Amino acid sequence: MSTVRRKPRSYHPDRVRDALLAQVEFLRLAAGELTEEQLGKPSGLPGWDIRALLAHLAGQIDALPQRLAEPAPRAVRPTLSLQAWALSTAEEAGKTAAAARADAARPGGPVAAIDAAAEELESVIDTGVREDVLLPHRAGVIRALDFTVSRIVELVVHSDDLTRATGRPVRLDRMALATTVRVLADALAAKAPGASTEVRIPPFAAVQCIAGPRHTRGTPPNVVETDPITWMRLATGRTTWRLATATGRLKASGDRAATLDQHLPVLS
């Protein structure tokens, strides 16, 4: 399992590229098997049917080519980190839902849109994982590599939404899942800074968070541990602390660990 993070986490461009392309391909395969009847069923997200979910996913795949096609920002350094991106998503939740429904109504259908977006992505992905390229974003200026990592998070989270909505598992690329777990864990540490509680998501990540006495040796008195899928669902509001604890998928020890749910979700 990764050690507890104290410095900004880095992501290797080649691994990011491969993880994103792999998750896009898994999503394409799953979307292509859905029937017209299934597309009209609820997605589990308020106000979204599966057609709208797929339309949103097509937009997330196409987001990198669209950003790269825009004029480069004048900034010489990024102003938006991955953690800040994750924590800013709640501000746009309403607009995101409206855009997904509008995109779902476009001619051609969302499955074809995913296929077209995937082809566009492949043509620009090498530029999209560069650390020296800056992209415009509604919340600031972000490195191309970080923006591409954020697309992995979007695709993994919503691929899991599709799994839950259809009952047909969408395969998750291991590196894509690991990346998603780490981004969400680091966002929690940024939202609730401190070192009194250790959150463990084996085998991918461990972070310290929540203000209070710092632990330096032995087993921390406040520990939260869960599996990657449960963590992803907790961190994005897809499940609750109470349910995860009741089913045994989350274990928490220590008084401060029990307050962690007050800081969730970190991404909406």
VENDA-V793814 format. One record per residue. N is the residue number from 1. RES is the residue in one small letter. PHI is phi in whole degrees, -180 to 180 (none if undefined). NEAR is the number of other ideal C-beta (glycine too) atoms within 8 Angstrom. Layout:
n: [N & N]
res: [RES & RES]
phi: [PHI & PHI]
near: [NEAR & NEAR]
//
This chain:
n: [1 & 2 & 3 & 4 & 5 & 6 & 7 & 8 & 9 & 10 & 11 & 12 & 13 & 14 & 15 & 16 & 17 & 18 & 19 & 20 & 21 & 22 & 23 & 24 & 25 & 26 & 27 & 28 & 29 & 30 & 31 & 32 & 33 & 34 & 35 & 36 & 37 & 38 & 39 & 40 & 41 & 42 & 43 & 44 & 45 & 46 & 47 & 48 & 49 & 50 & 51 & 52 & 53 & 54 & 55 & 56 & 57 & 58 & 59 & 60 & 61 & 62 & 63 & 64 & 65 & 66 & 67 & 68 & 69 & 70 & 71 & 72 & 73 & 74 & 75 & 76 & 77 & 78 & 79 & 80 & 81 & 82 & 83 & 84 & 85 & 86 & 87 & 88 & 89 & 90 & 91 & 92 & 93 & 94 & 95 & 96 & 97 & 98 & 99 & 100 & 101 & 102 & 103 & 104 & 105 & 106 & 107 & 108 & 109 & 110 & 111 & 112 & 113 & 114 & 115 & 116 & 117 & 118 & 119 & 120 & 121 & 122 & 123 & 124 & 125 & 126 & 127 & 128 & 129 & 130 & 131 & 132 & 133 & 134 & 135 & 136 & 137 & 138 & 139 & 140 & 141 & 142 & 143 & 144 & 145 & 146 & 147 & 148 & 149 & 150 & 151 & 152 & 153 & 154 & 155 & 156 & 157 & 158 & 159 & 160 & 161 & 162 & 163 & 164 & 165 & 166 & 167 & 168 & 169 & 170 & 171 & 172 & 173 & 174 & 175 & 176 & 177 & 178 & 179 & 180 & 181 & 182 & 183 & 184 & 185 & 186 & 187 & 188 & 189 & 190 & 191 & 192 & 193 & 194 & 195 & 196 & 197 & 198 & 199 & 200 & 201 & 202 & 203 & 204 & 205 & 206 & 207 & 208 & 209 & 210 & 211 & 212 & 213 & 214 & 215 & 216 & 217 & 218 & 219 & 220 & 221 & 222 & 223 & 224 & 225 & 226 & 227 & 228 & 229 & 230 & 231 & 232 & 233 & 234 & 235 & 236 & 237 & 238 & 239 & 240 & 241 & 242 & 243 & 244 & 245 & 246 & 247 & 248 & 249 & 250 & 251 & 252 & 253 & 254 & 255 & 256 & 257 & 258 & 259 & 260 & 261 & 262 & 263 & 264 & 265 & 266 & 267 & 268]
res: [m & s & t & v & r & r & k & p & r & s & y & h & p & d & r & v & r & d & a & l & l & a & q & v & e & f & l & r & l & a & a & g & e & l & t & e & e & q & l & g & k & p & s & g & l & p & g & w & d & i & r & a & l & l & a & h & l & a & g & q & i & d & a & l & p & q & r & l & a & e & p & a & p & r & a & v & r & p & t & l & s & l & q & a & w & a & l & s & t & a & e & e & a & g & k & t & a & a & a & a & r & a & d & a & a & r & p & g & g & p & v & a & a & i & d & a & a & a & e & e & l & e & s & v & i & d & t & g & v & r & e & d & v & l & l & p & h & r & a & g & v & i & r & a & l & d & f & t & v & s & r & i & v & e & l & v & v & h & s & d & d & l & t & r & a & t & g & r & p & v & r & l & d & r & m & a & l & a & t & t & v & r & v & l & a & d & a & l & a & a & k & a & p & g & a & s & t & e & v & r & i & p & p & f & a & a & v & q & c & i & a & g & p & r & h & t & r & g & t & p & p & n & v & v & e & t & d & p & i & t & w & m & r & l & a & t & g & r & t & t & w & r & l & a & t & a & t & g & r & l & k & a & s & g & d & r & a & a & t & l & d & q & h & l & p & v & l & s]
phi: [none & -61 & -77 & -61 & -85 & -125 & -112 & -55 & -78 & -108 & -127 & -76 & -54 & -64 & -70 & -64 & -58 & -65 & -66 & -65 & -63 & -65 & -68 & -61 & -66 & -61 & -68 & -59 & -63 & -68 & -65 & -68 & -93 & -78 & -88 & -61 & -65 & -65 & -62 & -89 & -82 & -61 & -92 & 94 & -98 & -54 & 82 & -112 & -94 & -66 & -61 & -67 & -62 & -66 & -63 & -64 & -64 & -60 & -65 & -69 & -68 & -81 & -62 & -66 & -56 & -67 & -64 & -68 & -81 & -80 & -59 & -65 & -67 & -78 & -60 & -101 & -147 & -69 & -115 & -121 & -91 & -62 & -64 & -66 & -58 & -59 & -75 & -92 & -67 & -61 & -65 & -108 & -57 & -63 & -65 & -63 & -64 & -63 & -65 & -64 & -67 & -66 & -65 & -65 & -87 & -71 & -61 & 101 & 90 & -72 & -66 & -64 & -65 & -64 & -61 & -66 & -65 & -63 & -66 & -63 & -61 & -59 & -76 & -124 & -62 & -65 & -71 & -69 & -110 & -82 & -88 & -98 & -103 & -107 & -123 & -74 & -146 & -58 & -103 & 148 & -118 & -129 & -64 & -58 & -60 & -66 & -63 & -66 & -60 & -64 & -68 & -61 & -59 & -58 & -69 & -68 & -60 & -80 & -65 & -67 & -58 & -66 & -60 & -68 & -75 & -102 & 77 & -114 & -59 & -94 & -63 & -110 & -61 & -61 & -69 & -64 & -65 & -60 & -62 & -62 & -59 & -70 & -62 & -69 & -67 & -67 & -66 & -62 & -62 & -75 & -75 & -125 & -65 & 151 & -144 & -88 & -132 & -108 & -106 & -115 & -127 & -69 & -98 & -103 & -159 & -152 & -136 & -105 & -156 & 69 & -64 & 151 & -56 & -83 & -101 & -125 & -148 & 74 & -76 & -61 & -73 & -121 & -134 & -121 & -137 & -155 & -89 & -59 & -68 & -62 & -61 & -59 & -70 & -66 & -70 & -114 & 76 & -82 & -141 & -112 & -57 & -61 & -67 & -63 & -72 & -64 & -87 & 81 & -83 & -132 & -123 & -132 & -130 & 100 & -63 & -72 & -61 & -67 & -93 & -61 & -63 & -68 & -105 & -111 & -79 & -105 & -135 & -121]
near: [8 & 8 & 5 & 7 & 13 & 3 & 4 & 4 & 7 & 4 & 10 & 6 & 10 & 7 & 9 & 15 & 13 & 9 & 13 & 15 & 11 & 11 & 15 & 12 & 9 & 13 & 15 & 11 & 9 & 13 & 13 & 8 & 6 & 11 & 5 & 5 & 6 & 9 & 13 & 8 & 10 & 7 & 12 & 7 & 8 & 4 & 6 & 13 & 11 & 16 & 11 & 16 & 16 & 17 & 15 & 14 & 17 & 14 & 12 & 11 & 16 & 13 & 10 & 15 & 12 & 8 & 12 & 12 & 5 & 8 & 4 & 8 & 8 & 4 & 8 & 3 & 6 & 11 & 7 & 12 & 9 & 11 & 12 & 11 & 14 & 14 & 12 & 10 & 11 & 8 & 5 & 9 & 9 & 6 & 7 & 10 & 13 & 8 & 10 & 14 & 12 & 8 & 14 & 12 & 5 & 8 & 3 & 5 & 8 & 15 & 10 & 8 & 15 & 15 & 10 & 10 & 13 & 12 & 8 & 11 & 16 & 8 & 7 & 11 & 13 & 7 & 9 & 15 & 12 & 10 & 7 & 3 & 12 & 11 & 14 & 8 & 11 & 3 & 7 & 8 & 12 & 14 & 10 & 17 & 14 & 14 & 15 & 15 & 13 & 13 & 13 & 15 & 14 & 10 & 16 & 16 & 13 & 12 & 15 & 14 & 13 & 17 & 11 & 9 & 12 & 10 & 5 & 7 & 4 & 11 & 7 & 11 & 11 & 6 & 10 & 15 & 13 & 11 & 15 & 13 & 14 & 12 & 14 & 16 & 16 & 14 & 15 & 15 & 13 & 10 & 11 & 10 & 7 & 11 & 8 & 13 & 17 & 12 & 14 & 11 & 13 & 8 & 4 & 11 & 13 & 14 & 12 & 13 & 15 & 12 & 6 & 10 & 4 & 7 & 12 & 3 & 3 & 4 & 4 & 9 & 7 & 15 & 15 & 13 & 10 & 12 & 8 & 10 & 7 & 12 & 13 & 16 & 11 & 16 & 14 & 12 & 9 & 11 & 8 & 7 & 10 & 6 & 8 & 14 & 11 & 6 & 6 & 6 & 8 & 12 & 9 & 11 & 7 & 11 & 6 & 11 & 12 & 8 & 9 & 16 & 8 & 5 & 11 & 11 & 8 & 12 & 14 & 7]
//
